[in-house]
Each structure stands twice: as C-alpha cells, then as structure tokens.
Amino acid sequence: MEGKPFKAGGVINLSDGEGIKDYPISGLPQDKLFIIEFVGINAFAQPGQTLFIALQVHTNSVQGTYPIVPIGTSPYSDPDFPVRMFGSQRILLYPDPGSDIILTVGRNNDHKDARVFVDLSGRITIPLYRADAQVL
C-alpha cells in the first residue's frame, strides 16, 4: 500500500441554542494528498435528539458533502450527555491537497449541549495531479 498512515480528527461542541456548526480539521499537510479511508464517530447528546454528521471535501475543486451514519445508540452515564451515538464507516475520499476538510454537525433541536468526536484515518501520499490542472 502506497503512502504513510495518517490520522486526523476533531471535536465539535454544540452549546444550548446552537443547531449546526462547522469545524475545519486542522493539522493536515498542505502539499500532500490525504486519502481518507475510515471515519469513526462518538457523539454525546440529549434524549430525542437526532444528529446529522458530515464531511465536506473538495475533490478536483468541486465540493462534496458526505454524511456519516451513526449506527448505534446507548445510554451514557454523564448527566450532561445522557445519550451516546456511535459508528464507523469505510470510505474512500480524495480531498484536494491544501483544501479544507470540514466536519459539519447539525441536530433536530438545540436543547442543551451536544458533543461529537470524529476520527479520520487513511494515508498521506504525494499527489499525482494538481487540482487546478486541466483534464484532457
């Protein structure tokens, strides 16, 4: 397999009254291609809340939005976040080198706080193309 293993991620905190928030993933090498192969989420919210979690990625200078599906829920012992949602997916995304990867979290109601942890893993490699180059 080509490239070096690489991991990035972030945490989004939604305060009482906030319904949606974007978070640019930091620490990405600007001159390399990060091939995203896996994503994992751990979210902590309130009973009855539904979370929308997605990655916004530019590939060939075109933005795509890729929802991440929580596959499970369970009670959680923290009274501030009594519901845990979790999931992981195998994906294959090719963000343009130097572009932002944005994590978006939204919810159906903005009652109390919510917190979402997202981990991305894959490989860093030297790009074989330039996003601004013309394709023949």
C-alpha positions as CSV (number, residue, x, y, z in Angstrom):
1,M,0.0,0.0,0.0
2,E,1.4,3.4,-1.0
3,G,1.7,6.3,1.4
4,K,2.2,6.7,5.1
5,P,-0.6,6.0,7.6
6,F,-2.2,9.3,8.8
7,K,-4.9,10.2,11.3
8,A,-6.7,13.5,11.9
9,G,-9.9,14.5,13.6
10,G,-11.7,16.9,15.8
11,V,-14.4,17.7,18.3
12,I,-17.4,19.8,17.8
13,N,-19.3,21.2,20.8
14,L,-22.8,22.5,20.3
15,S,-24.0,24.7,23.2
16,D,-27.6,25.1,24.3
17,G,-29.2,27.1,21.5
18,E,-26.8,26.0,18.7
19,G,-28.3,23.9,16.0
20,I,-25.4,23.5,13.5
21,K,-21.7,24.1,13.4
22,D,-18.8,23.6,11.0
23,Y,-15.3,22.7,12.2
24,P,-12.3,22.7,9.8
25,I,-10.0,19.8,10.5
26,S,-6.5,21.1,11.4
27,G,-3.1,19.7,11.1
28,L,-3.4,18.5,7.5
29,P,-0.2,18.6,5.4
30,Q,-0.8,21.2,2.7
31,D,1.3,19.7,-0.1
32,K,0.3,16.1,0.3
33,L,-2.8,14.0,-0.6
34,F,-4.7,12.6,2.4
35,I,-6.6,9.6,1.2
36,I,-9.4,9.2,3.8
37,E,-10.2,5.5,4.2
38,F,-12.1,5.3,7.5
39,V,-14.2,7.5,9.7
40,G,-15.3,6.9,13.3
41,I,-17.8,9.0,15.3
42,N,-18.6,9.1,19.0
43,A,-21.3,11.6,19.8
44,F,-22.9,12.6,23.1
45,A,-26.3,14.3,23.1
46,Q,-29.7,14.6,24.7
47,P,-32.7,12.1,24.6
48,G,-34.7,12.5,21.4
49,Q,-32.0,14.4,19.5
50,T,-31.1,13.3,16.0
51,L,-27.6,14.3,14.8
52,F,-26.5,15.0,11.3
53,I,-22.8,14.5,10.9
54,A,-21.0,15.0,7.5
55,L,-17.6,15.7,5.9
56,Q,-17.3,18.4,3.4
57,V,-14.5,17.7,1.0
58,H,-13.2,19.3,-2.2
59,T,-12.1,16.9,-5.0
60,N,-11.0,18.4,-8.3
61,S,-12.1,21.7,-6.9
62,V,-15.7,20.5,-6.5
63,Q,-17.2,20.4,-3.0
64,G,-19.0,17.2,-1.9
65,T,-20.9,16.6,1.3
66,Y,-20.6,13.1,2.7
67,P,-22.9,12.2,5.6
68,I,-21.6,9.8,8.3
69,V,-24.3,7.5,9.6
70,P,-24.4,6.8,13.4
71,I,-25.3,3.1,13.6
72,G,-25.8,2.7,17.3
73,T,-27.0,4.4,20.4
74,S,-26.8,3.7,24.1
75,P,-27.5,5.4,27.4
76,Y,-24.5,7.2,28.8
77,S,-23.7,7.8,32.5
78,D,-22.9,11.6,32.1
79,P,-26.0,13.6,33.1
80,D,-24.9,16.4,30.8
81,F,-24.9,14.0,27.8
82,P,-27.2,11.1,28.6
83,V,-27.2,9.5,25.1
84,R,-24.2,8.2,23.2
85,M,-24.3,7.7,19.4
86,F,-21.5,5.9,17.6
87,G,-20.5,4.5,14.3
88,S,-17.7,3.9,11.8
89,Q,-17.6,3.6,8.1
90,R,-15.1,2.5,5.5
91,I,-14.9,5.4,3.0
92,L,-12.6,6.4,0.2
93,L,-12.3,10.2,-0.3
94,Y,-9.6,12.1,-2.1
95,P,-9.6,15.8,-0.8
96,D,-7.5,18.2,-2.9
97,P,-4.1,18.9,-1.3
98,G,-4.3,22.2,0.6
99,S,-8.1,22.2,0.7
100,D,-10.1,22.3,3.9
101,I,-11.8,19.2,5.2
102,I,-14.8,20.4,7.2
103,L,-16.8,18.5,9.7
104,T,-20.4,19.6,10.0
105,V,-22.7,18.7,12.8
106,G,-26.4,19.6,13.0
107,R,-29.2,18.5,15.2
108,N,-33.0,18.4,15.1
109,N,-33.3,20.5,18.2
110,D,-30.9,22.8,20.0
111,H,-31.9,21.9,23.6
112,K,-28.9,21.6,25.9
113,D,-25.4,20.6,24.9
114,A,-24.1,18.0,22.4
115,R,-20.5,16.9,21.6
116,V,-19.2,15.0,18.6
117,F,-15.7,13.4,18.3
118,V,-14.7,12.4,14.7
119,D,-11.6,10.5,13.7
120,L,-10.4,10.1,10.2
121,S,-7.7,7.7,9.2
122,G,-6.0,6.8,5.9
123,R,-2.8,7.5,4.1
124,I,-0.7,10.5,3.1
125,T,0.9,10.4,-0.3
126,I,2.4,12.7,-2.9
127,P,-0.4,13.8,-5.3
128,L,0.0,12.6,-8.9
129,Y,-2.1,15.5,-10.2
130,R,-2.9,19.2,-9.5
131,A,-6.4,20.2,-8.6
132,D,-6.1,23.3,-10.8
133,A,-4.7,21.4,-13.8
134,Q,-6.9,20.9,-16.9
135,V,-8.1,17.4,-17.6
136,L,-7.9,16.4,-21.3
